[in-house]
Amino acid sequence: MSKTSARERLKELIQELAIVRGKVTLSSGKEADYYIDLRRVTLHHEASGLVGQVMLNMLDTAKLEFSNVGGLTMGADPVGTAILHTARTAHRNIDAFVVRKAQKSYGMGRQVEGPSVEGKNVIVLEDTSTTGGSALTAVEGVRKAGGNVVAVAVIVDRDTGAKERIEAEAGVPYLFAYGKDELGL
């Protein structure tokens, strides 16, 4: 599927599957008139591949050099996996990782799981972000593990301050595939 067709089809699936209207309380504690449940998209048989294609294209268009993608479990997990599989199909070696909210107190004691990010350029992912808190937790964990965060990338930006906060606090670009206006929100 062409880049334009993939982007348009993913937008349709987000609008059809992920947008839930009605009063909800977000993970940030803020209230909203709608909820974007992107797990309904990132874990969907058709949409998952489109997520990988659209996100990888967005990162490539931004001319970012990276070898690893991932973020705070759970929202980022299927996004990283989708990018990993899309990259592999294109014969590119991009590994995924998972960041726990806190370092484990047992076993290897890791906060970042998967192939090592130490000394690697990485993209921190999230499905959507309201305040940027989850992405910032992931950035901190990756940096503690020796990774070089080159950007934060999300599928949908709610336009509620995450971009500004992440760019100010993490000092990296914040990229998004779709803005709330584009989705009619």
Disulfide bonds with the S-S distance in Angstrom:
none
